[in-house]
């Protein structure tokens, strides 16, 4: 993992000769929510944007995984609150930037699922929901 202070990102290499990026604020917000859900010590906000801050994020995520392994309960932290209960339904949203989209609401697998935008019924998957909080959500 490396740190891009200018863009405020953790840059995380993957096994496919690529990388993912995680914003400092997103990492801290998720780590706080993970810690609360898993019942562990919250991360130290003063470590935001440091190696230690990323280690804190990983610690909290590992606590979520451990709770899932022990209980089978999946952590809802990365779900889009406005879409909870609409899984499998077709919706029309107006996102925070005013963009209007229609999609089926899916849900990823794993111990920290997120909602997915599935474009057509029968598609095998989709991409993570973006643009929340939504200005409006309408079930179609």
C-alpha positions as a printed NumPy array, in Angstrom:
array([[  0.   ,   0.   ,   0.   ],
       [  1.196,   3.493,  -0.767],
       [ -0.189,   6.895,   0.095],
       [ -1.034,   9.707,  -2.31 ],
       [ -1.26 ,  12.769,  -0.067],
       [ -2.09 ,  15.11 ,  -2.955],
       [ -5.232,  13.174,  -3.902],
       [ -5.812,  11.945,  -0.318],
       [ -5.851,   8.291,  -1.321],
       [ -4.528,   4.984,  -0.121],
       [ -3.271,   3.182,  -3.238],
       [ -3.637,  -0.561,  -2.803],
       [ -1.977,  -3.   ,  -5.219],
       [ -3.879,  -6.115,  -6.24 ],
       [ -2.922,  -9.537,  -7.551],
       [ -3.616,  -8.582, -11.177],
       [ -0.878,  -5.979, -11.748],
       [ -3.318,  -3.198, -10.937],
       [ -4.442,  -1.265,  -7.929],
       [ -7.464,   0.121,  -6.109],
       [ -7.799,   3.481,  -4.427],
       [ -9.496,   4.257,  -1.142],
       [-10.014,   7.851,  -0.054],
       [ -8.802,   8.857,   3.396],
       [-12.256,  10.08 ,   4.449],
       [-14.05 ,   6.988,   3.122],
       [-11.571,   4.696,   4.894],
       [-12.016,   6.541,   8.192],
       [-15.829,   6.665,   7.956],
       [-16.028,   2.966,   7.106],
       [-13.555,   2.018,   9.841],
       [-15.615,   3.905,  12.43 ],
       [-18.801,   2.172,  11.262],
       [-17.09 ,  -1.248,  11.074],
       [-15.751,  -0.841,  14.616],
       [-19.163,   0.121,  15.955],
       [-20.859,  -2.816,  14.216],
       [-18.184,  -5.319,  15.278],
       [-17.964,  -3.988,  18.834],
       [-14.258,  -3.128,  18.768],
       [-12.257,  -0.012,  19.593],
       [-12.89 ,   2.779,  17.093],
       [-10.026,   3.996,  14.901],
       [ -8.03 ,   7.062,  15.852],
       [ -9.081,   9.943,  13.526],
       [ -5.712,  11.644,  14.014],
       [ -4.142,   8.785,  12.01 ],
       [ -6.169,   9.66 ,   8.866],
       [ -3.977,   9.474,   5.764],
       [ -1.11 ,   7.575,   7.396],
       [  0.184,   4.02 ,   7.293],
       [ -1.139,   3.615,  10.836],
       [ -4.545,   4.94 ,   9.744],
       [ -4.735,   2.339,   6.993],
       [ -3.687,  -0.355,   9.484],
       [ -6.531,   0.832,  11.739],
       [ -8.953,   0.501,   8.791],
       [ -7.718,  -3.05 ,   8.135],
       [ -8.032,  -3.931,  11.851],
       [-11.658,  -2.832,  11.902],
       [-12.43 ,  -4.687,   8.658],
       [-10.837,  -7.85 ,  10.074],
       [-13.052,  -7.516,  13.157],
       [-16.092,  -7.433,  10.855],
       [-14.864, -10.558,   9.073],
       [-14.297, -12.297,  12.4  ],
       [-17.827, -11.473,  13.583],
       [-19.205, -12.804,  10.29 ],
       [-17.218, -16.042,  10.677],
       [-18.531, -16.48 ,  14.226],
       [-22.169, -15.509,  13.612],
       [-22.812, -15.643,   9.86 ],
       [-24.137, -12.078,  10.1  ],
       [-23.185,  -9.799,   7.199],
       [-22.179,  -6.211,   7.982],
       [-24.607,  -3.649,   6.485],
       [-22.206,  -0.68 ,   6.617],
       [-21.652,  -0.456,   2.848],
       [-25.309,  -0.868,   1.879],
       [-27.122,   2.203,   0.539],
       [-29.727,   2.99 ,   3.24 ],
       [-32.317,   4.267,   0.731],
       [-32.219,   0.926,  -1.122],
       [-32.501,  -1.457,   1.832],
       [-35.595,  -3.589,   1.276],
       [-35.672,  -2.901,  -2.471],
       [-33.322,  -5.742,  -3.432],
       [-34.601,  -7.448,  -6.595],
       [-36.876,  -4.494,  -7.434],
       [-36.561,  -2.087, -10.347],
       [-36.115,   1.523,  -9.273],
       [-35.649,   4.952, -10.733],
       [-33.312,   7.21 ,  -8.806],
       [-32.247,  10.795,  -9.088],
       [-28.791,  10.888,  -7.588],
       [-27.195,  13.655,  -5.546],
       [-25.892,  15.275,  -8.773],
       [-29.319,  15.244, -10.448],
       [-28.608,  12.287, -12.751],
       [-31.62 ,  10.026, -13.34 ],
       [-31.067,   6.263, -13.672],
       [-33.131,   3.087, -13.692],
       [-31.847,  -0.258, -12.521],
       [-32.643,  -3.396, -10.578],
       [-31.29 ,  -3.3  ,  -7.047],
       [-28.854,  -6.133,  -6.432],
       [-26.699,  -7.014,  -3.46 ],
       [-23.137,  -8.274,  -3.589],
       [-21.864, -11.301,  -1.735],
       [-19.329, -11.423,   1.064],
       [-19.271, -10.25 ,   4.642],
       [-19.577,  -6.531,   3.74 ],
       [-22.108,  -6.459,   0.9  ],
       [-22.964,  -3.368,  -1.111],
       [-25.92 ,  -2.614,  -3.341],
       [-25.473,  -3.134,  -7.07 ],
       [-26.999,  -1.425, -10.092],
       [-28.178,  -4.235, -12.365],
       [-29.231,  -2.898, -15.737],
       [-31.36 ,  -5.744, -17.13 ],
       [-33.355,  -8.52 , -15.531],
       [-31.319, -11.704, -15.82 ],
       [-27.917,  -9.989, -15.806],
       [-25.386, -11.855, -13.681],
       [-24.226,  -8.771, -11.844],
       [-23.694,  -5.08 , -11.924],
       [-21.577,  -2.338, -10.499],
       [-21.676,  -0.731,  -7.099],
       [-24.374,   1.889,  -6.576],
       [-23.089,   5.44 ,  -6.882],
       [-24.52 ,   8.9  ,  -6.335],
       [-26.118,   8.393,  -2.935],
       [-27.689,   9.915,  -1.01 ],
       [-30.37 ,  10.084,  -3.676],
       [-32.628,  13.071,  -4.198],
       [-35.401,  10.567,  -4.927],
       [-36.014,   6.835,  -5.225],
       [-39.104,   5.488,  -6.952],
       [-39.999,   1.825,  -7.251],
       [-41.089,   0.948, -10.791]])
